[in-house]
C-alpha cells in the first residue's frame, strides 16, 4: 500500500462545535466595571460633567458646517449599509447561526436600551439621568443611543476582528455615529460613551453565553491536506497551542518527524493582537503585525526557505496550503538539536563561535529572527548552530538586526556568563557590531522566555553593558432571459390602462394645462428636459458596460429611446429586456451572452437604485440638526423582522420558490458579472451609467418642482421619486401610468408641496421623461430597423 493510501493515525482531543472563550468573560467583567465606575463618577460630579459638555461643545462649535453634515450623512448611511455588509460576510463565511445570534443581540440590545431609558427618565435609577442627559424644551435628551448600542452588540457577536474591509468600515461608521449623536445635541458625551460600553457588554454576553462558532478543521482533514501536498504521514498527534495562538501537531513519516502548525482565523487574531500591542509598545524594531492569515502563511514559508538557502540548520518548510475556508497549515521538517538553555555552561568556545557565525550570516543577509532566546538557539549533533523555530523578517532594518544581536548576547550570557559571551561575540562579529547592541540591552527588547530567565539573574543586562563598555566605549550611534408572451398580461394591461387614463384625467381636471405650461419657469423646465435626455445616456452607458463588445453610442442611445416607445404597449421592464437583448444579438453577441448582459445592466441599475434610495432616505431624515436617530422601537424591530425572514427560509415551500424562480436567473448573470469585473473600464462604465440614470431622474423631478417655485430639500424629493418608481414598477400598465403620477403627487404633498404645485410638477416631469421621448422613440425604432440593428 502506498503512503498516500495508508491510513493515518490521528491523535487529538475532540474539537467542540462552539467554544466559550474565557477572554470574553474577562472582557465582559472589565466593561461592566468601567461602565459602572463611569456612571458613579458622573453621578458624583454632575457639575464637572456639565462643564466638560460645555467645553466639548465650544471646542467643536468652530468646525465647518459642511464637515459636520458630511459626518452625519456618513453615519446615517453607514448604520444601514454596515449590517448588510456584516450579514453578507457571515453568510459567505458559512456562519448562518452566528448571523442569527448577532441579529438577536442587536434586537435585545435595543430592548435593553428601551427598558433602561424608561427607568432612567422615570427616576427609578437615582440621579444618574442628570449625568446622562441634558434638558430640552420638550423634556430631556435620550440617556442612551439605541443605534450605537445595537450596532456595537451586532458587531461584537459577528466578531469582525481582522476582517479586511468590514473592520475599518465598522470603525468609521461607529465613530461617525458617536460624533454625530454628540454634535447634534441628541446625546451627551457620557451617554455616547455609555452606549458604546453597553453595546459591547451585550455583545460579549451573547458571545460567551452561546459560544463562538468553531471553524477549526479536525486533525483528519489536516492530515489529508498534508498527504495531498506530498507529505507521506503515517501518524499525526496534537501537541499544544504555541505562543502564536496556533495549534501544533507532531507528524511522523516513515523516515522523519514533521512540525505541523495550523493557523485558524479565529485564533490567529489573538496572535495578531499581541503583535500589534507589541508594535504599539515599541517605537521601532518590534515584531510586525501580520493581520491576514495568508500573509502569515507566506511569511513563515519564506523565512524557512531563506534559512535553508543560507545553510542554517532550522525547520525546513515542506508543505503550505489552505485547509478549508478559515484555516491554513504549514509543515516543517524538524531539525534535531539541543537548545542553548540545556547546554548551559557546557558550551565550549568552538560551539560559541558557531553560534556567532550563524548570527553573522543572518546579519550579512539582513535577516532578523526576532526570537533568539535560550529555547530557540540550538546546536546540532555535528556542532553546527541553528534555530529550533522559524521567525523574523528578511530585508530587516538596522535596528531590528541590533535587537537580534542584543537578544543573542543575553542568551549566550545566561548560558556561559558575561565575559565569555562578549569575548566570543567580539571575536566573530567585531567590536562595532557588538557595541551597536549596547543601547538595546533592556528587557523590553527580549523574548518572553529570555525575560523569564532574567528574573532569576537581574544583574545580567547591567553586567553585559559594563563588559561591552570596558572593551570599547561607544556612542549610540492589501441562458438568456426567457421572454414569454402571456395573454393574461395583455388583459391586465388594457384594464390597467383604463384605470391609468381615469387617474390621469382626474389629475388633469385639477389644473389648467396651458396655464401650467405658461406659469412654469422656462429655465427650470428646460433643465427638466435636459436631465430627461441624460437618463437615456445613462442607460446606454450601463448597457455598453455590461458586455465586452464595442457598441456604437448613438445606436445604443437610439435603442434606449426605442424602449421608451415600446413602453406604450408593454410594461417598461418587458420592453427594456426584449429590445436590448435583440440589439446586443444584432451587435454580435450570442443569445446567452446578450441575455446575461442585459441582466447585468439591470442588476447594476437595481444596485444604483438601492444605494441612492438609502442615501436619499438618510439625508432626508437627518434634518437641520444633522442627526439620524430612528425610534428605539424601530431599531429593536428591524433585527426581529430579519430573524423572522430567516426563519421563513426554513419553510420548504419558501426555499423551493427561491430555488425555482430566483436562483436560475442569478446563475445566468453571475458569469457575466465576473467577466465585467475583470475589465475595470467596463465596470466603471456600467456603474457610472447606472448612477447617471437614477441621478438624472431625480434631478429632472427636482427641476420640475423648482419650475413651479417649490423649495423642498433635494433628498426629500429623491425619496418621493424612488417611492413613485417602486409603485410604478408594481402597476402592470405601460410606463406605470396612473400609479406613478398618483404616488409622486401624494409624496410631494407629504413633504410640504401644495396640491396644485405638486400635480403641476409631476405633470411636467412625466411630460419630459415619458411623453416627450415617445415620438423620438418611434423614430429611433424605425431607424434601427432600417439599419438592421434590432
NUDREN-755065 format. One record per residue (C-alpha): residue number from 1; residue in three letters; x, y, z. Coordinates in steps of 0.5 Angstrom, whole numbers, plus 500, padded with zeros to 3 digits. Layout:
# residues N
  torkol  dose   px   py   pz
     NUM   ALA    X    Y    Z
...
This chain:
# residues 790
  torkol  dose   px   py   pz
       1   UNK  500  500  500
       2   UNK  503  507  498
       3   UNK  504  512  503
       4   UNK  498  516  500
       5   UNK  493  511  501
       6   UNK  496  508  508
       7   UNK  491  510  514
       8   UNK  494  516  518
       9   UNK  493  515  526
      10   UNK  491  522  528
      11   UNK  491  523  536
      12   UNK  488  529  538
      13   UNK  482  531  543
      14   UNK  475  533  540
      15   UNK  474  540  537
      16   UNK  468  543  540
      17   UNK  463  546  535
      18   UNK  462  552  539
      19   UNK  467  555  544
      20   UNK  466  559  550
      21   UNK  473  564  551
      22   UNK  475  566  558
      23   UNK  477  572  555
      24   UNK  470  574  553
      25   UNK  468  573  560
      26   UNK  474  577  563
      27   UNK  473  583  558
      28   UNK  465  583  560
      29   UNK  467  584  567
      30   UNK  472  589  565
      31   UNK  467  593  561
      32   UNK  462  593  566
      33   UNK  466  595  572
      34   UNK  469  601  567
      35   UNK  461  603  566
      36   UNK  459  603  573
      37   UNK  465  607  575
      38   UNK  464  612  570
      39   UNK  456  613  572
      40   UNK  458  613  579
      41   UNK  464  618  578
      42   UNK  459  622  573
      43   UNK  453  622  579
      44   UNK  458  625  584
      45   UNK  461  630  580
      46   UNK  455  632  576
      47   UNK  458  639  575
      48   UNK  464  637  573
      49   UNK  461  633  567
      50   UNK  457  639  565
      51   UNK  463  643  565
      52   UNK  466  638  560
      53   UNK  460  638  556
      54   UNK  460  646  555
      55   UNK  468  645  554
      56   UNK  467  640  548
      57   UNK  461  644  545
      58   UNK  466  650  545
      59   UNK  471  646  542
      60   UNK  467  643  536
      61   UNK  463  650  535
      62   UNK  468  652  530
      63   UNK  468  646  526
      64   UNK  466  648  519
      65   UNK  458  646  518
      66   UNK  460  642  512
      67   UNK  464  638  515
      68   UNK  459  636  521
      69   UNK  454  635  515
      70   UNK  458  630  512
      71   UNK  460  626  518
      72   UNK  452  626  520
      73   UNK  451  623  513
      74   UNK  456  618  513
      75   UNK  453  616  520
      76   UNK  446  615  517
      77   UNK  448  611  511
      78   UNK  453  607  515
      79   UNK  448  605  520
      80   UNK  444  602  514
      81   UNK  450  599  510
      82   UNK  454  596  515
      83   UNK  449  591  518
      84   UNK  448  589  511
      85   UNK  456  588  510
      86   UNK  457  584  516
      87   UNK  451  580  515
      88   UNK  454  578  508
      89   UNK  460  577  510
      90   UNK  458  572  515
      91   UNK  454  568  510
      92   UNK  460  568  505
      93   UNK  464  565  511
      94   UNK  459  560  512
      95   UNK  456  562  519
      96   UNK  449  563  519
      97   UNK  448  561  526
      98   UNK  453  567  528
      99   UNK  449  572  524
     100   UNK  442  570  528
     101   UNK  446  571  534
     102   UNK  448  578  532
     103   UNK  442  580  530
     104   UNK  439  577  536
     105   UNK  444  581  540
     106   UNK  442  587  536
     107   UNK  435  587  538
     108   UNK  436  585  545
     109   UNK  441  591  546
     110   UNK  435  596  543
     111   UNK  430  593  548
     112   UNK  435  594  554
     113   UNK  436  601  552
     114   UNK  428  602  552
     115   UNK  428  599  559
     116   UNK  434  603  562
     117   UNK  431  609  558
     118   UNK  425  609  562
     119   UNK  428  607  568
     120   UNK  432  613  568
     121   UNK  427  618  565
     122   UNK  422  616  571
     123   UNK  428  617  576
     124   UNK  428  610  578
     125   UNK  436  609  578
     126   UNK  437  616  582
     127   UNK  440  622  579
     128   UNK  444  618  574
     129   UNK  439  621  569
     130   UNK  442  628  570
     131   UNK  449  626  568
     132   UNK  447  622  562
     133   UNK  442  627  559
     134   UNK  441  635  558
     135   UNK  435  639  559
     136   UNK  431  641  553
     137   UNK  425  645  552
     138   UNK  420  639  551
     139   UNK  424  634  556
     140   UNK  431  631  556
     141   UNK  435  628  551
     142   UNK  436  621  551
     143   UNK  440  617  556
     144   UNK  443  612  551
     145   UNK  443  612  544
     146   UNK  440  605  541
     147   UNK  443  605  535
     148   UNK  450  605  538
     149   UNK  448  600  543
     150   UNK  445  596  538
     151   UNK  451  596  532
     152   UNK  456  595  537
     153   UNK  453  589  540
     154   UNK  452  586  533
     155   UNK  459  587  531
     156   UNK  461  584  537
     157   UNK  458  578  536
     158   UNK  459  578  529
     159   UNK  467  578  531
     160   UNK  469  582  525
     161   UNK  476  583  528
     162   UNK  481  582  523
     163   UNK  476  582  517
     164   UNK  480  586  512
     165   UNK  474  591  510
     166   UNK  469  590  515
     167   UNK  473  592  521
     168   UNK  475  599  518
     169   UNK  468  601  516
     170   UNK  465  599  522
     171   UNK  470  603  526
     172   UNK  469  609  521
     173   UNK  461  608  522
     174   UNK  461  607  529
     175   UNK  466  613  530
     176   UNK  462  618  526
     177   UNK  455  616  529
     178   UNK  458  617  536
     179   UNK  461  624  534
     180   UNK  454  626  530
     181   UNK  450  624  536
     182   UNK  454  629  541
     183   UNK  455  634  536
     184   UNK  447  634  534
     185   UNK  446  635  541
     186   UNK  442  629  541
     187   UNK  446  625  547
     188   UNK  451  628  552
     189   UNK  458  625  551
     190   UNK  457  621  557
     191   UNK  451  618  554
     192   UNK  455  616  548
     193   UNK  461  613  552
     194   UNK  456  609  556
     195   UNK  452  607  550
     196   UNK  459  604  547
     197   UNK  460  600  553
     198   UNK  453  598  554
     199   UNK  453  595  547
     200   UNK  460  592  548
     201   UNK  457  589  554
     202   UNK  451  586  551
     203   UNK  455  583  545
     204   UNK  460  580  550
     205   UNK  455  577  554
     206   UNK  452  574  548
     207   UNK  458  571  545
     208   UNK  460  568  552
     209   UNK  453  565  553
     210   UNK  452  562  546
     211   UNK  459  561  545
     212   UNK  463  563  539
     213   UNK  463  558  533
     214   UNK  469  554  532
     215   UNK  472  553  525
     216   UNK  478  549  527
     217   UNK  479  543  522
     218   UNK  480  537  525
     219   UNK  486  533  525
     220   UNK  484  528  520
     221   UNK  483  534  515
     222   UNK  489  537  516
     223   UNK  493  530  515
     224   UNK  489  529  508
     225   UNK  491  536  506
     226   UNK  499  535  508
     227   UNK  498  528  504
     228   UNK  495  532  498
     229   UNK  501  536  499
     230   UNK  506  531  498
     231   UNK  508  529  506
     232   UNK  507  522  507
     233   UNK  505  522  514
     234   UNK  503  516  518
     235   UNK  502  519  525
     236   UNK  499  526  527
     237   UNK  499  528  534
     238   UNK  497  534  537
     239   UNK  502  537  542
     240   UNK  500  544  544
     241   UNK  498  551  543
     242   UNK  504  555  542
     243   UNK  506  563  543
     244   UNK  503  565  537
     245   UNK  496  562  538
     246   UNK  497  556  533
     247   UNK  495  549  534
     248   UNK  501  545  534
     249   UNK  502  538  531
     250   UNK  507  533  531
     251   UNK  507  529  525
     252   UNK  511  522  523
     253   UNK  513  520  517
     254   UNK  517  513  515
     255   UNK  524  517  516
     256   UNK  523  524  520
     257   UNK  519  528  524
     258   UNK  515  534  522
     259   UNK  513  540  526
     260   UNK  506  542  524
     261   UNK  503  549  525
     262   UNK  496  550  524
     263   UNK  493  557  524
     264   UNK  486  559  525
     265   UNK  483  566  523
     266   UNK  479  566  530
     267   UNK  485  564  534
     268   UNK  490  568  529
     269   UNK  487  575  531
     270   UNK  490  573  538
     271   UNK  497  573  536
     272   UNK  496  579  531
     273   UNK  493  583  537
     274   UNK  499  581  541
     275   UNK  504  583  536
     276   UNK  500  590  535
     277   UNK  500  591  542
     278   UNK  508  590  542
     279   UNK  508  594  536
     280   UNK  505  600  540
     281   UNK  509  599  546
     282   UNK  516  599  542
     283   UNK  518  605  538
     284   UNK  522  601  533
     285   UNK  524  594  531
     286   UNK  518  591  534
     287   UNK  515  584  532
     288   UNK  511  587  525
     289   UNK  503  586  526
     290   UNK  501  581  521
     291   UNK  494  582  520
     292   UNK  492  577  515
     293   UNK  492  569  515
     294   UNK  495  569  508
     295   UNK  501  574  509
     296   UNK  503  570  516
     297   UNK  503  563  512
     298   UNK  507  566  506
     299   UNK  512  570  511
     300   UNK  513  563  515
     301   UNK  515  559  509
     302   UNK  519  565  506
     303   UNK  523  565  512
     304   UNK  524  558  513
     305   UNK  527  558  505
     306   UNK  531  564  507
     307   UNK  535  560  513
     308   UNK  535  554  509
     309   UNK  538  558  503
     310   UNK  543  561  508
     311   UNK  545  553  510
     312   UNK  543  555  517
     313   UNK  540  549  521
     314   UNK  533  550  522
     315   UNK  526  547  521
     316   UNK  525  547  513
     317   UNK  518  548  510
     318   UNK  516  542  506
     319   UNK  508  544  505
     320   UNK  504  550  506
     321   UNK  496  550  504
     322   UNK  490  552  506
     323   UNK  485  548  510
     324   UNK  478  550  509
     325   UNK  476  557  508
     326   UNK  478  559  515
     327   UNK  485  556  517
     328   UNK  492  554  514
     329   UNK  497  549  515
     330   UNK  505  550  515
     331   UNK  509  543  516
     332   UNK  516  544  517
     333   UNK  522  538  517
     334   UNK  524  538  524
     335   UNK  531  540  526
     336   UNK  535  536  531
     337   UNK  539  540  536
     338   UNK  540  542  543
     339   UNK  538  548  546
     340   UNK  543  553  549
     341   UNK  538  553  555
     342   UNK  540  546  556
     343   UNK  547  546  554
     344   UNK  549  552  559
     345   UNK  556  552  562
     346   UNK  558  546  558
     347   UNK  559  550  551
     348   UNK  566  551  549
     349   UNK  569  557  545
     350   UNK  568  553  539
     351   UNK  561  552  540
     352   UNK  560  559  542
     353   UNK  564  561  535
     354   UNK  559  557  531
     355   UNK  553  561  534
     356   UNK  556  568  533
     357   UNK  558  566  526
     358   UNK  551  564  525
     359   UNK  549  570  527
     360   UNK  554  574  523
     361   UNK  551  570  517
     362   UNK  544  573  519
     363   UNK  547  580  519
     364   UNK  550  580  513
     365   UNK  543  577  509
     366   UNK  540  583  513
     367   UNK  535  577  516
     368   UNK  533  579  523
     369   UNK  530  573  527
     370   UNK  527  577  533
     371   UNK  527  571  537
     372   UNK  534  569  539
     373   UNK  532  566  546
     374   UNK  535  561  550
     375   UNK  530  556  548
     376   UNK  531  558  540
     377   UNK  538  558  539
     378   UNK  541  551  539
     379   UNK  547  546  537
     380   UNK  546  540  532
     381   UNK  550  534  534
     382   UNK  555  535  529
     383   UNK  557  542  532
     384   UNK  553  547  528
     385   UNK  549  553  530
     386   UNK  542  554  528
     387   UNK  535  555  531
     388   UNK  529  551  533
     389   UNK  524  556  531
     390   UNK  522  560  525
     391   UNK  521  567  526
     392   UNK  523  574  524
     393   UNK  524  578  517
     394   UNK  528  579  511
     395   UNK  531  586  509
     396   UNK  531  588  516
     397   UNK  532  595  518
     398   UNK  538  596  522
     399   UNK  535  597  529
     400   UNK  532  590  528
     401   UNK  539  587  527
     402   UNK  542  590  533
     403   UNK  536  588  537
     404   UNK  538  581  535
     405   UNK  545  582  537
     406   UNK  543  584  544
     407   UNK  538  578  545
     408   UNK  544  573  543
     409   UNK  548  577  547
     410   UNK  544  576  553
     411   UNK  542  568  551
     412   UNK  549  567  551
     413   UNK  551  571  557
     414   UNK  545  567  561
     415   UNK  549  560  559
     416   UNK  556  562  560
     417   UNK  557  568  563
     418   UNK  558  576  561
     419   UNK  566  575  560
     420   UNK  565  569  555
     421   UNK  559  572  551
     422   UNK  562  579  550
     423   UNK  569  576  548
     424   UNK  567  571  543
     425   UNK  562  576  540
     426   UNK  567  581  539
     427   UNK  572  576  536
     428   UNK  567  574  531
     429   UNK  563  580  530
     430   UNK  567  585  531
     431   UNK  567  591  536
     432   UNK  563  595  533
     433   UNK  557  590  532
     434   UNK  557  589  539
     435   UNK  558  596  541
     436   UNK  552  598  537
     437   UNK  547  593  541
     438   UNK  549  596  548
     439   UNK  543  601  548
     440   UNK  538  595  547
     441   UNK  540  591  552
     442   UNK  534  592  556
     443   UNK  528  587  558
     444   UNK  523  590  553
     445   UNK  527  588  547
     446   UNK  528  581  550
     447   UNK  524  575  548
     448   UNK  519  572  553
     449   UNK  523  566  555
     450   UNK  529  571  556
     451   UNK  525  576  560
     452   UNK  523  570  565
     453   UNK  530  568  565
     454   UNK  533  575  567
     455   UNK  528  575  573
     456   UNK  533  570  576
     457   UNK  539  574  574
     458   UNK  537  581  575
     459   UNK  544  584  574
     460   UNK  546  580  568
     461   UNK  544  586  563
     462   UNK  548  591  567
     463   UNK  554  587  567
     464   UNK  553  586  560
     465   UNK  553  593  559
     466   UNK  559  594  563
     467   UNK  563  589  560
     468   UNK  562  592  553
     469   UNK  564  599  555
     470   UNK  570  596  558
     471   UNK  572  593  551
     472   UNK  570  600  548
     473   UNK  567  606  550
     474   UNK  561  607  544
     475   UNK  557  613  542
     476   UNK  549  611  541
     477   UNK  550  612  534
     478   UNK  492  589  502
     479   UNK  442  563  458
     480   UNK  439  569  456
     481   UNK  433  571  460
     482   UNK  427  568  457
     483   UNK  421  572  454
     484   UNK  414  569  454
     485   UNK  408  573  452
     486   UNK  402  572  457
     487   UNK  395  573  455
     488   UNK  393  575  462
     489   UNK  398  581  462
     490   UNK  395  584  456
     491   UNK  388  584  459
     492   UNK  391  587  465
     493   UNK  395  592  461
     494   UNK  388  594  458
     495   UNK  385  594  465
     496   UNK  390  598  468
     497   UNK  391  603  462
     498   UNK  383  605  463
     499   UNK  385  606  471
     500   UNK  391  610  469
     501   UNK  387  614  464
     502   UNK  382  615  469
     503   UNK  387  617  474
     504   UNK  391  622  469
     505   UNK  384  625  467
     506   UNK  383  626  474
     507   UNK  389  630  476
     508   UNK  389  634  469
     509   UNK  382  636  471
     510   UNK  385  640  478
     511   UNK  390  644  473
     512   UNK  389  649  467
     513   UNK  395  645  463
     514   UNK  396  651  459
     515   UNK  396  656  465
     516   UNK  401  650  468
     517   UNK  406  651  462
     518   UNK  406  658  462
     519   UNK  407  659  469
     520   UNK  413  655  469
     521   UNK  420  658  470
     522   UNK  423  657  463
     523   UNK  430  656  465
     524   UNK  428  650  470
     525   UNK  423  647  465
     526   UNK  429  647  460
     527   UNK  433  643  465
     528   UNK  428  638  467
     529   UNK  428  636  459
     530   UNK  436  636  459
     531   UNK  436  631  465
     532   UNK  431  627  462
     533   UNK  435  626  456
     534   UNK  441  625  460
     535   UNK  437  619  463
     536   UNK  438  615  456
     537   UNK  445  617  456
     538   UNK  446  613  463
     539   UNK  442  607  461
     540   UNK  447  607  454
     541   UNK  453  607  458
     542   UNK  450  602  463
     543   UNK  449  597  457
     544   UNK  455  598  454
     545   UNK  459  597  460
     546   UNK  455  590  461
     547   UNK  458  587  456
     548   UNK  465  586  453
     549   UNK  463  589  446
     550   UNK  465  596  443
     551   UNK  458  599  442
     552   UNK  456  605  438
     553   UNK  454  610  443
     554   UNK  449  613  438
     555   UNK  446  607  436
     556   UNK  446  605  444
     557   UNK  442  611  445
     558   UNK  437  610  440
     559   UNK  436  603  443
     560   UNK  434  607  450
     561   UNK  429  612  446
     562   UNK  426  606  443
     563   UNK  425  603  449
     564   UNK  421  609  451
     565   UNK  416  608  445
     566   UNK  416  600  447
     567   UNK  413  602  454
     568   UNK  407  605  451
     569   UNK  405  597  449
     570   UNK  408  594  455
     571   UNK  411  595  462
     572   UNK  418  598  462
     573   UNK  421  592  464
     574   UNK  419  588  459
     575   UNK  420  592  453
     576   UNK  427  594  456
     577   UNK  429  587  456
     578   UNK  427  585  449
     579   UNK  430  591  445
     580   UNK  436  591  449
     581   UNK  437  583  448
     582   UNK  435  584  441
     583   UNK  440  590  440
     584   UNK  446  586  443
     585   UNK  445  580  439
     586   UNK  445  584  433
     587   UNK  451  587  435
     588   UNK  455  580  435
     589   UNK  453  577  442
     590   UNK  451  570  442
     591   UNK  444  570  445
     592   UNK  446  567  452
     593   UNK  451  573  453
     594   UNK  446  578  451
     595   UNK  441  576  456
     596   UNK  446  575  461
     597   UNK  449  582  459
     598   UNK  442  586  460
     599   UNK  441  582  467
     600   UNK  448  585  469
     601   UNK  446  592  467
     602   UNK  439  591  471
     603   UNK  443  589  477
     604   UNK  447  595  476
     605   UNK  441  599  476
     606   UNK  438  596  482
     607   UNK  444  597  486
     608   UNK  445  604  484
     609   UNK  437  605  486
     610   UNK  438  601  492
     611   UNK  444  606  494
     612   UNK  441  612  492
     613   UNK  435  610  496
     614   UNK  439  609  502
     615   UNK  443  615  501
     616   UNK  437  620  500
     617   UNK  433  617  506
     618   UNK  438  618  511
     619   UNK  440  625  508
     620   UNK  432  627  508
     621   UNK  432  624  515
     622   UNK  438  628  518
     623   UNK  434  634  519
     624   UNK  437  641  521
     625   UNK  441  638  527
     626   UNK  445  633  523
     627   UNK  442  627  527
     628   UNK  440  621  524
     629   UNK  436  618  530
     630   UNK  431  613  529
     631   UNK  426  611  534
     632   UNK  428  606  539
     633   UNK  422  601  538
     634   UNK  424  601  530
     635   UNK  432  599  532
     636   UNK  429  594  536
     637   UNK  424  591  531
     638   UNK  429  591  525
     639   UNK  433  585  527
     640   UNK  427  581  529
     641   UNK  424  582  523
     642   UNK  430  580  519
     643   UNK  430  574  524
     644   UNK  423  572  522
     645   UNK  425  573  515
     646   UNK  431  568  516
     647   UNK  426  563  520
     648   UNK  421  563  514
     649   UNK  427  561  509
     650   UNK  427  554  514
     651   UNK  420  553  511
     652   UNK  421  548  505
     653   UNK  416  552  500
     654   UNK  419  558  501
     655   UNK  426  555  500
     656   UNK  423  552  493
     657   UNK  421  559  491
     658   UNK  428  562  491
     659   UNK  431  555  488
     660   UNK  426  555  482
     661   UNK  425  563  481
     662   UNK  431  567  483
     663   UNK  437  562  483
     664   UNK  437  560  476
     665   UNK  436  568  474
     666   UNK  442  569  479
     667   UNK  446  564  476
     668   UNK  445  566  469
     669   UNK  448  573  471
     670   UNK  454  571  475
     671   UNK  459  569  470
     672   UNK  458  576  466
     673   UNK  458  580  473
     674   UNK  465  576  474
     675   UNK  467  578  466
     676   UNK  466  585  467
     677   UNK  469  585  474
     678   UNK  476  583  470
     679   UNK  475  590  466
     680   UNK  476  596  470
     681   UNK  474  600  464
     682   UNK  467  597  463
     683   UNK  466  596  470
     684   UNK  467  604  471
     685   UNK  462  605  465
     686   UNK  457  600  468
     687   UNK  457  603  475
     688   UNK  457  611  472
     689   UNK  452  609  467
     690   UNK  447  606  473
     691   UNK  448  612  477
     692   UNK  447  617  472
     693   UNK  441  614  470
     694   UNK  438  615  477
     695   UNK  441  621  479
     696   UNK  438  624  472
     697   UNK  431  622  474
     698   UNK  432  625  481
     699   UNK  435  632  478
     700   UNK  429  632  473
     701   UNK  424  632  479
     702   UNK  428  637  483
     703   UNK  428  642  477
     704   UNK  420  640  475
     705   UNK  419  642  483
     706   UNK  423  648  482
     707   UNK  420  651  476
     708   UNK  414  652  480
     709   UNK  417  655  486
     710   UNK  417  649  491
     711   UNK  424  649  495
     712   UNK  424  643  499
     713   UNK  430  639  500
     714   UNK  433  635  494
     715   UNK  434  629  499
     716   UNK  426  629  501
     717   UNK  424  630  493
     718   UNK  429  624  492
     719   UNK  425  620  497
     720   UNK  419  622  493
     721   UNK  422  620  486
     722   UNK  424  613  489
     723   UNK  417  611  492
     724   UNK  414  613  486
     725   UNK  418  609  482
     726   UNK  417  603  486
     727   UNK  410  604  486
     728   UNK  410  605  478
     729   UNK  414  598  477
     730   UNK  409  595  481
     731   UNK  403  597  477
     732   UNK  402  593  471
     733   UNK  401  599  466
     734   UNK  405  602  460
     735   UNK  410  606  464
     736   UNK  407  606  470
     737   UNK  401  610  468
     738   UNK  397  613  474
     739   UNK  401  610  479
     740   UNK  407  614  478
     741   UNK  403  620  478
     742   UNK  399  619  484
     743   UNK  405  617  488
     744   UNK  409  622  486
     745   UNK  404  628  487
     746   UNK  402  625  494
     747   UNK  409  624  496
     748   UNK  411  632  494
     749   UNK  404  634  498
     750   UNK  407  630  504
     751   UNK  414  634  504
     752   UNK  410  640  504
     753   UNK  409  642  497
     754   UNK  402  645  496
     755   UNK  397  640  492
     756   UNK  397  645  486
     757   UNK  404  646  485
     758   UNK  405  638  487
     759   UNK  401  636  481
     760   UNK  404  641  476
     761   UNK  411  639  478
     762   UNK  409  632  477
     763   UNK  406  633  470
     764   UNK  412  637  468
     765   UNK  416  631  470
     766   UNK  412  626  466
     767   UNK  412  630  460
     768   UNK  419  631  460
     769   UNK  421  624  462
     770   UNK  415  620  459
     771   UNK  411  623  454
     772   UNK  416  627  450
     773   UNK  421  622  449
     774   UNK  416  617  445
     775   UNK  416  621  438
     776   UNK  423  621  439
     777   UNK  423  613  441
     778   UNK  418  612  435
     779   UNK  423  615  430
     780   UNK  429  611  433
     781   UNK  425  604  433
     782   UNK  424  605  425
     783   UNK  431  608  424
     784   UNK  434  602  428
     785   UNK  430  597  424
     786   UNK  433  600  417
     787   UNK  440  600  420
     788   UNK  438  592  422
     789   UNK  441  594  429
     790   UNK  435  591  432
